């Protein structure tokens, strides 16, 4: 008997280890996602100097990646259906390699913009496919942790990009800043080759025997395998999907629209303004030395990583809405006071330190709330039959809103001034407290099936978790 128990324990340990390694390799896409978000902030001042480009062209350089990502996210829905999740990730990794190298070799602003559009396609494919793949291969009891790992890898990628930017800033080597991302992209490509196919995609293709073999590697016992296969069969029995379901059912439309609104709210907090233009913001705060600006971005990235752990600790303890309330209020106060300091004028070292403190408070508010929780909510509120479609639409919306924010910040600074620009984002965050109160459901501890039943019964959006 003891030998049987020991063998069972060893098998369970091996399964957990395989699930963790599979999840870690899949989450590497999040690391590249973060690297590409963070790298442009450090490279942009040197690019502007070498190519002598005005603010409007700098905005195009920044936002071109988001333009590509928006369409990459849409294409990923079709690719993940046709090629499968694994081969979509492989394609994304290959585009990461090619796009990074082309960015490093760009001989002018136009080739750089085109290369960043290609890189954006990779980011869009990764931002859609990686969380979807992780959710489909992870056991239900660790699914949330697996998605959180992906989000953590994004923030870690941003931090590593800021550290790399700082290292290369001493020599002004912006081409190395952009090109070095090809190295982790190659690692991702070969890592994905080792990953299993998604069981759900295999079932979709009628390959149940293959799906069973994959689940037997990733689940502790045969009971779990059979239960999950039954759930997949029931899901695939629903014939109507995608646009057909969207137009046929107003309740599905309500969930999709709420997902789109949540993504717009996330982008209008102003967080990605900080990610893309951090050195420019530190310059506005009185830090004129480029090296000091680069080290300032490292502090921004480190704060972003550490504050993400606050979200992981609180989201299932406090609930989604209370954390969002605290986060939006924190962001509104942080960026609002930063705008006030810029309105008064930052002349002393004490005022500089106060400006940095307000910026870090703002970042903490985002990383503990809207950053991870918007993605969590978008996956929870979508009904099972329309989940792929709903997440694709909300991801597309995220990147379009992201592009608008990235393409307008410098123009807003020039037209409105720094104080009014930051006050605009402060006002948005305070407005989002009201929208969260009126429209966002509390889903803590509520099963996805119950949320779906509440949605289709006609309950208000804010009551989906009741």
C-alpha positions as CSV (number, residue, x, y, z in Angstrom):
1,X,0.0,0.0,0.0
2,X,2.8,2.4,0.9
3,X,4.5,1.7,-2.4
4,X,1.2,2.5,-4.3
5,X,0.8,5.8,-2.3
6,X,4.4,6.7,-3.0
7,X,4.1,6.1,-6.7
8,X,0.9,8.1,-6.8
9,X,2.6,11.0,-5.0
10,X,5.6,10.9,-7.4
11,X,3.2,10.9,-10.3
12,X,1.3,13.9,-8.9
13,X,4.6,15.8,-8.4
14,X,5.7,15.0,-11.9
15,X,2.4,16.3,-13.3
16,X,2.6,19.5,-11.3
17,X,6.1,20.1,-12.5
18,X,5.2,19.5,-16.1
19,X,2.2,21.9,-15.8
20,X,4.4,24.5,-14.2
21,X,7.1,24.2,-16.9
22,X,4.5,24.2,-19.7
23,X,2.9,27.4,-18.2
24,X,6.3,29.0,-17.8
25,X,7.2,28.4,-21.4
26,X,3.8,29.7,-22.5
27,X,4.2,32.8,-20.3
28,X,7.5,33.7,-22.0
29,X,5.3,35.3,-24.6
30,X,4.3,37.8,-21.9
31,X,8.0,38.6,-21.2
32,X,8.4,39.5,-24.9
33,X,5.2,41.5,-24.8
34,X,6.6,43.5,-21.9
35,X,10.0,44.0,-23.5
36,X,8.5,45.5,-26.6
37,X,6.3,47.8,-24.5
38,X,9.2,49.0,-22.4
39,X,12.0,49.2,-24.9
40,X,10.8,52.2,-27.0
41,X,10.8,54.6,-24.1
42,X,14.6,54.5,-23.7
43,X,15.3,54.3,-27.5
44,X,13.0,57.1,-28.5
45,X,15.2,60.1,-27.4
46,X,18.2,58.7,-29.3
47,X,16.1,57.9,-32.3
48,X,14.7,61.4,-32.4
49,X,18.2,62.9,-32.1
50,X,19.7,60.7,-34.9
51,X,16.9,61.1,-37.4
52,X,16.0,64.6,-36.3
53,X,12.2,63.8,-36.1
54,X,9.5,66.1,-34.6
55,X,7.1,65.1,-31.9
56,X,4.4,64.0,-34.3
57,X,6.7,61.5,-36.0
58,X,7.9,60.2,-32.5
59,X,4.2,59.6,-31.8
60,X,3.9,57.5,-35.0
61,X,7.0,55.5,-34.1
62,X,5.5,54.7,-30.7
63,X,1.9,54.0,-31.8
64,X,2.8,52.0,-34.9
65,X,3.4,49.0,-32.8
66,X,0.0,49.3,-31.3
67,X,-1.6,49.6,-34.7
68,X,0.1,46.3,-35.7
69,X,-0.9,44.7,-32.4
70,X,-4.6,45.6,-32.9
71,X,-4.7,43.7,-36.2
72,X,-2.4,40.9,-34.9
73,X,-5.0,40.3,-32.1
74,X,-7.8,40.0,-34.7
75,X,-5.7,37.7,-36.9
76,X,-4.8,35.6,-33.9
77,X,-8.4,34.5,-33.5
78,X,-8.4,33.0,-37.0
79,X,-4.8,31.7,-36.7
80,X,-5.4,30.0,-33.4
81,X,-8.5,28.3,-34.9
82,X,-6.7,27.2,-38.1
83,X,-3.2,26.5,-36.9
84,X,-3.8,25.9,-33.3
85,X,-2.6,27.7,-30.2
86,X,0.9,26.2,-30.3
87,X,1.7,27.1,-34.0
88,X,0.2,30.6,-33.6
89,X,2.7,31.1,-30.7
90,X,5.5,29.8,-33.0
91,X,4.5,32.3,-35.7
92,X,4.4,35.1,-33.1
93,X,7.9,34.2,-31.9
94,X,9.2,34.2,-35.4
95,X,7.7,37.6,-36.1
96,X,9.3,38.9,-32.8
97,X,12.7,37.8,-34.1
98,X,12.3,39.4,-37.6
99,X,10.6,42.5,-36.3
100,X,13.3,43.2,-33.7
101,X,16.1,42.8,-36.1
102,X,14.4,45.0,-38.7
103,X,13.9,47.7,-36.0
104,X,17.6,47.5,-35.2
105,X,18.6,47.8,-38.8
106,X,16.2,50.7,-39.7
107,X,17.9,53.4,-41.8
108,X,15.2,56.0,-41.2
109,X,11.9,56.8,-39.4
110,X,9.7,55.2,-42.1
111,X,11.4,51.8,-42.2
112,X,11.4,51.9,-38.4
113,X,7.7,52.6,-38.3
114,X,7.0,49.7,-40.7
115,X,9.3,47.4,-38.7
116,X,7.4,48.3,-35.5
117,X,4.0,47.5,-37.3
118,X,5.4,44.0,-38.0
119,X,6.6,43.7,-34.4
120,X,3.1,44.8,-33.3
121,X,1.6,41.9,-35.2
122,X,3.7,39.6,-33.1
123,X,2.7,41.4,-29.9
124,X,-1.0,41.1,-30.9
125,X,-0.8,37.4,-31.6
126,X,1.0,36.8,-28.3
127,X,-1.4,39.0,-26.3
128,X,-4.4,36.9,-27.6
129,X,-2.9,33.4,-27.9
130,X,-0.8,33.0,-24.8
131,X,-3.5,33.6,-22.2
132,X,-5.9,31.5,-24.2
133,X,-3.4,28.7,-24.4
134,X,-2.6,28.9,-20.7
135,X,-6.2,28.8,-19.7
136,X,-6.8,25.7,-21.8
137,X,-3.9,23.6,-20.6
138,X,-3.9,24.6,-16.9
139,X,-6.0,22.6,-14.4
140,X,-8.9,24.6,-13.1
141,X,-7.6,25.1,-9.6
142,X,-4.4,26.8,-10.8
143,X,-5.8,28.6,-13.8
144,X,-5.9,32.0,-12.1
145,X,-2.3,31.6,-10.9
146,X,-1.2,30.6,-14.4
147,X,-2.8,33.8,-16.0
148,X,-1.3,35.9,-13.1
149,X,2.1,34.4,-14.0
150,X,1.6,35.7,-17.6
151,X,0.8,39.2,-16.3
152,X,3.8,39.1,-14.0
153,X,6.0,38.2,-16.9
154,X,4.7,41.3,-18.8
155,X,5.8,43.6,-16.0
156,X,9.1,41.8,-15.6
157,X,9.7,42.2,-19.4
158,X,9.0,46.0,-19.0
159,X,11.5,46.1,-16.1
160,X,14.2,44.2,-18.1
161,X,13.6,46.5,-21.1
162,X,14.2,49.6,-18.9
163,X,17.4,48.0,-17.4
164,X,18.7,47.2,-20.9
165,X,17.8,50.7,-22.1
166,X,19.8,52.1,-19.2
167,X,22.8,50.0,-20.0
168,X,22.9,51.0,-23.6
169,X,22.1,54.6,-22.9
170,X,25.6,55.4,-21.8
171,X,26.7,54.8,-25.5
172,X,23.4,55.9,-27.0
173,X,23.2,52.5,-28.8
174,X,19.4,52.5,-29.5
175,X,19.8,49.9,-32.2
176,X,21.0,47.4,-29.6
177,X,18.1,48.4,-27.3
178,X,15.7,47.3,-30.1
179,X,17.6,44.4,-31.5
180,X,18.5,42.6,-28.4
181,X,14.9,41.5,-28.0
182,X,15.5,39.0,-30.8
183,X,17.5,36.8,-28.2
184,X,14.5,36.0,-25.9
185,X,12.3,35.7,-29.0
186,X,14.6,32.8,-30.3
187,X,14.4,31.2,-26.8
188,X,10.6,31.5,-27.0
189,X,10.5,29.9,-30.5
190,X,12.4,26.8,-29.4
191,X,10.6,26.7,-26.1
192,X,7.2,26.6,-27.8
193,X,8.4,23.6,-29.9
194,X,8.4,21.6,-26.6
195,X,4.9,22.6,-25.6
196,X,1.9,20.2,-26.1
197,X,-1.0,21.1,-28.3
198,X,-4.1,22.6,-26.7
199,X,-6.6,19.7,-25.8
200,X,-9.5,21.9,-26.7
201,X,-8.1,22.7,-30.2
202,X,-7.4,19.0,-30.7
203,X,-11.0,18.1,-29.8
204,X,-12.2,20.9,-32.1
205,X,-10.3,19.1,-34.9
206,X,-11.8,15.7,-33.9
207,X,-8.5,14.4,-32.5
208,X,-9.9,13.1,-29.2
209,X,-7.3,10.4,-28.7
210,X,-4.5,13.0,-29.0
211,X,-6.3,15.3,-26.6
212,X,-6.7,12.5,-24.1
213,X,-2.9,11.8,-24.3
214,X,-2.1,15.5,-23.6
215,X,-4.5,15.7,-20.7
216,X,-3.1,12.5,-19.2
217,X,0.3,14.3,-19.1
218,X,-1.2,17.4,-17.4
219,X,-3.8,16.0,-15.0
220,X,-3.2,13.9,-11.9
221,X,-5.7,11.1,-12.5
222,X,-8.0,9.6,-15.1
223,X,-11.1,11.1,-13.5
224,X,-9.9,14.6,-14.1
225,X,-9.1,13.7,-17.7
226,X,-12.6,12.3,-18.3
227,X,-14.3,15.2,-16.6
228,X,-12.5,17.7,-18.7
229,X,-13.1,15.8,-21.9
230,X,-16.8,15.8,-21.1
231,X,-16.8,19.6,-20.5
232,X,-15.0,20.2,-23.8
233,X,-17.6,18.0,-25.7
234,X,-20.4,20.0,-24.1
235,X,-18.8,23.3,-25.2
236,X,-18.2,22.1,-28.7
237,X,-21.9,21.0,-29.0
238,X,-22.8,24.6,-29.1
239,X,-22.7,25.3,-32.8
240,X,-23.3,29.0,-33.0
241,X,-20.0,31.0,-32.4
242,X,-18.4,34.3,-33.1
243,X,-20.2,37.0,-35.1
244,X,-23.3,34.8,-35.5
245,X,-23.7,34.5,-31.7
246,X,-22.9,38.3,-31.3
247,X,-25.7,39.4,-33.6
248,X,-28.2,36.7,-32.5
249,X,-28.0,37.3,-28.8
250,X,-28.2,40.7,-27.1
251,X,-26.8,39.3,-23.8
252,X,-23.6,38.3,-25.6
253,X,-23.4,41.8,-27.0
254,X,-23.7,43.3,-23.5
255,X,-20.8,41.2,-22.3
256,X,-18.7,42.1,-25.4
257,X,-19.5,45.8,-24.9
258,X,-18.5,45.7,-21.3
259,X,-15.2,44.0,-22.2
260,X,-14.5,46.8,-24.7
261,X,-15.3,49.5,-22.1
262,X,-13.0,47.9,-19.5
263,X,-10.1,47.9,-22.0
264,X,-10.7,51.5,-22.9
265,X,-10.8,52.4,-19.2
266,X,-7.5,50.6,-18.7
267,X,-5.8,52.6,-21.4
268,X,-7.2,56.0,-20.4
269,X,-5.8,55.6,-17.0
270,X,-2.6,57.0,-18.6
271,X,-0.3,54.1,-17.6
272,X,1.0,53.4,-21.0
273,X,1.8,57.1,-21.4
274,X,4.3,56.5,-18.6
275,X,5.6,53.3,-20.2
276,X,6.2,54.9,-23.6
277,X,7.3,58.3,-22.6
278,X,8.9,57.8,-19.2
279,X,12.2,59.8,-20.0
280,X,10.2,62.7,-21.3
281,X,8.1,62.7,-18.1
282,X,11.2,62.7,-16.0
283,X,12.5,65.6,-18.1
284,X,9.3,67.5,-17.3
285,X,9.9,66.7,-13.6
286,X,13.2,68.5,-13.8
287,X,15.6,65.5,-14.4
288,X,17.5,66.8,-17.5
289,X,20.4,64.3,-17.5
290,X,19.6,61.4,-19.9
291,X,21.3,58.8,-17.6
292,X,19.2,60.0,-14.7
293,X,16.1,59.7,-16.8
294,X,17.0,56.1,-17.7
295,X,17.5,55.1,-14.1
296,X,14.2,56.7,-13.4
297,X,12.5,54.4,-15.8
298,X,14.1,51.4,-14.1
299,X,12.5,52.6,-10.8
300,X,9.2,52.8,-12.7
301,X,9.6,49.3,-14.0
302,X,10.6,47.9,-10.6
303,X,7.6,49.5,-8.9
304,X,5.3,48.1,-11.6
305,X,6.6,44.5,-10.9
306,X,6.4,44.8,-7.1
307,X,2.9,46.3,-7.1
308,X,1.6,43.5,-9.3
309,X,2.0,41.2,-6.2
310,X,-0.5,43.4,-4.4
311,X,-3.1,42.6,-7.0
312,X,-2.3,38.8,-6.7
313,X,-2.6,39.1,-2.9
314,X,-5.9,41.1,-2.8
315,X,-8.0,40.2,-5.8
316,X,-9.4,37.0,-4.2
317,X,-9.5,38.5,-0.7
318,X,-11.1,41.9,-1.2
319,X,-12.8,41.2,-4.5
320,X,-12.5,42.9,-8.0
321,X,-14.5,46.1,-7.4
322,X,-12.9,47.2,-4.1
323,X,-9.4,46.8,-5.6
324,X,-10.5,48.7,-8.7
325,X,-11.9,51.5,-6.5
326,X,-8.7,51.8,-4.5
327,X,-6.6,51.6,-7.7
328,X,-8.5,54.3,-9.7
329,X,-8.5,56.6,-6.7
330,X,-4.8,56.1,-6.2
331,X,-4.1,56.8,-9.8
332,X,-6.3,59.9,-9.9
333,X,-4.6,61.4,-6.9
334,X,-1.1,60.5,-8.0
335,X,-1.3,61.9,-11.5
336,X,-3.5,64.8,-10.4
337,X,-0.9,66.0,-7.8
338,X,1.9,65.4,-10.4
339,X,0.0,67.8,-12.7
340,X,-0.4,70.3,-9.8
341,X,3.4,70.2,-9.2
342,X,4.0,70.9,-12.9
343,X,1.5,73.7,-12.8
344,X,3.3,75.4,-9.9
345,X,6.7,74.7,-11.3
346,X,9.3,72.2,-10.3
347,X,12.4,74.2,-9.2
348,X,13.8,72.5,-6.1
349,X,15.1,69.0,-5.3
350,X,12.3,68.5,-2.9
351,X,9.7,69.2,-5.6
352,X,11.5,66.8,-7.9
353,X,11.3,64.1,-5.3
354,X,7.7,64.8,-4.7
355,X,7.0,64.5,-8.5
356,X,8.8,61.1,-8.6
357,X,6.8,60.0,-5.5
358,X,3.5,60.9,-7.2
359,X,4.5,59.1,-10.4
360,X,5.3,55.9,-8.4
361,X,2.1,56.2,-6.5
362,X,0.2,56.4,-9.8
363,X,2.1,53.3,-11.1
364,X,1.3,51.4,-7.9
365,X,-2.4,52.1,-8.3
366,X,-2.4,50.8,-11.8
367,X,-0.3,47.6,-11.2
368,X,-2.5,46.6,-8.2
369,X,-5.8,47.1,-10.0
370,X,-6.6,48.0,-13.6
371,X,-3.5,46.4,-15.0
372,X,-4.2,42.7,-14.2
373,X,-7.9,43.0,-13.2
374,X,-9.3,44.2,-16.5
375,X,-7.9,41.1,-18.2
376,X,-9.3,38.9,-15.4
377,X,-12.8,40.5,-15.7
378,X,-12.8,40.3,-19.5
379,X,-12.3,36.6,-19.4
380,X,-14.8,36.0,-16.6
381,X,-17.8,38.0,-18.1
382,X,-17.7,36.4,-21.6
383,X,-20.1,33.4,-22.0
384,X,-18.4,30.1,-22.8
385,X,-19.8,29.9,-26.4
386,X,-18.5,33.4,-27.2
387,X,-15.3,33.5,-25.1
388,X,-12.8,33.4,-28.0
389,X,-14.7,36.0,-29.9
390,X,-15.3,38.3,-26.9
391,X,-11.7,38.2,-25.8
392,X,-10.5,38.9,-29.4
393,X,-12.7,42.0,-29.6
394,X,-11.7,43.3,-26.2
395,X,-8.0,42.7,-27.0
396,X,-8.4,44.6,-30.4
397,X,-10.1,47.4,-28.5
398,X,-7.2,47.5,-26.0
399,X,-4.7,48.0,-28.7
400,X,-6.7,50.6,-30.6
401,X,-7.1,52.6,-27.4
402,X,-3.4,52.0,-26.7
403,X,-2.5,53.4,-30.1
404,X,-4.7,56.5,-29.6
405,X,-3.1,57.2,-26.2
406,X,0.4,56.7,-27.6
407,X,-0.3,58.8,-30.7
408,X,-1.7,61.8,-28.8
409,X,0.4,62.3,-25.7
410,X,3.1,64.6,-27.1
411,X,0.5,66.6,-29.0
412,X,-1.5,67.0,-25.8
413,X,1.6,68.2,-24.0
414,X,2.3,70.8,-26.7
415,X,-1.4,72.0,-27.0
416,X,-2.6,71.7,-23.4
417,X,0.6,71.8,-21.4
418,X,1.9,69.2,-19.0
419,X,-0.3,70.1,-16.1
420,X,-3.6,70.0,-18.0
421,X,-2.6,66.8,-19.8
422,X,-2.0,65.0,-16.5
423,X,-5.2,66.5,-15.0
424,X,-7.1,65.0,-18.0
425,X,-5.9,61.5,-17.1
426,X,-6.6,62.2,-13.4
427,X,-10.2,63.1,-14.3
428,X,-10.6,59.9,-16.3
429,X,-9.5,57.8,-13.3
430,X,-12.1,59.5,-11.1
431,X,-14.8,59.0,-13.7
432,X,-13.8,55.3,-13.8
433,X,-14.7,54.9,-10.1
434,X,-18.3,55.8,-11.1
435,X,-18.3,53.5,-14.1
436,X,-17.0,50.7,-11.9
437,X,-19.8,51.3,-9.4
438,X,-22.6,51.4,-12.1
439,X,-21.5,48.7,-14.6
440,X,-18.8,46.3,-13.3
441,X,-19.9,43.1,-11.6
442,X,-18.2,41.6,-8.5
443,X,-17.1,38.2,-9.6
444,X,-15.0,37.1,-6.6
445,X,-15.8,33.5,-5.7
446,X,-18.6,33.2,-8.4
447,X,-18.4,30.4,-10.9
448,X,-18.2,31.2,-14.6
449,X,-21.4,29.1,-15.1
450,X,-23.3,31.3,-12.6
451,X,-22.1,34.5,-14.2
452,X,-23.2,33.2,-17.6
453,X,-26.7,32.2,-16.2
454,X,-27.1,35.7,-14.7
455,X,-26.1,37.2,-18.1
456,X,-28.6,35.2,-20.1
457,X,-31.3,35.7,-17.6
458,X,-31.2,39.5,-18.3
459,X,-29.7,40.7,-15.0
460,X,-27.9,44.0,-15.1
461,X,-24.2,44.0,-15.8
462,X,-23.3,45.1,-12.2
463,X,-25.4,42.1,-10.9
464,X,-23.8,39.3,-12.9
465,X,-21.9,38.1,-9.8
466,X,-25.0,38.1,-7.5
